[in-house]
Amino acid sequence: MNALPEKNDLTESRQKPFRQCKDCPLTPSRTKTAAKVGMVATLGASAASGLLKFKGAKPLHLWASFAFIGFTALHWAVSTRPQRKTR
């Protein structure tokens, strides 16, 4: 019994191809990696500014939190969702 669905022409034709502009150097995998790195960096900055007490901690915490939400939205937009098999 195989848990993974078999590939056939019907499932491959339903997926939309990734449309990319000519001059854009970012591929979906690079964009996803950049979003992950950005999420880790902004989460670290938010945690550090929440724990440490210094003059610019509050604005840094606020902007790092907004940036984390932005990187999360970018990661969600680039991620491919698995196709559900209709019964």
N, C-alpha and C positions, 0 to 999 in steps of 0.2 A: 504494500500500500504506500503510495507516494503522496506526501503532504503538499508538495509543490504542484501548482497547476501546469499542465503541459502547454507548450507554446504552439499556437496555431495561427493561421492567417487572420482569423476573426479577431482575436485579442490584440494582435499587433496593429491592425488597421484602425482600431478605436483610439489608440494613443495619439495625442496631438504632437507633432514634431516641434522641437524647440526652435523658435524663430529668433535669430540673432542679427543685429545690424552688422554691416560690413566691417566697420572700423572698431568694433567693440572687442577688446582683448579678453574679456571675461567669458569663460565657458560656464555651464551650470555647476560643474564640480569645483571650479576655482571660486565662484561666487559663494557656494555653500561652505567651502573651507574658510573663506574670508569672513563669512557671517559667524561661523563657529569661533574663530579666533577673536573677533570683535565681541562676541557674547562673553567669552571667558575673561577678556581684558576689562570690559566694563563691569562685569560682576565682581571681579577682584578689586577694582577701584571703588566700587560702591561699598563693598564690605570693609575695605581698609578705611575709607572716609567715615564709615559709621562707627568703627571701633576707635580710631585714633582721634585725638582732639588737637586740632590746629586751626589757624585762622580761616583757611579756605575750605574747610571740611564740608560745611553745609552746601555751598554751591556745587562743589565737586560731586557730592552724593546725589544731588538733584539731577545734574546733567548726565552723570554716569547712568542713573536709572532711566532717564529718557533715551539715552543711546542704547541701553540694553533692550528696551522695548522695540526700538527701531531695528536692531540687529536680529531680534527674534522674529519680527515680521518679515524681514528679508529672508531669513532661513526658512520660514514657513512657505513663503512664495516660491522659492527655488526648489524645495523638496518635491519629489514626485510621490504621488499617492498611489498605493497599489489598487489595481482594478479589481472590483468585486465580481465574482463569477455569478451570473444570473442562474437561477435554478429553473 
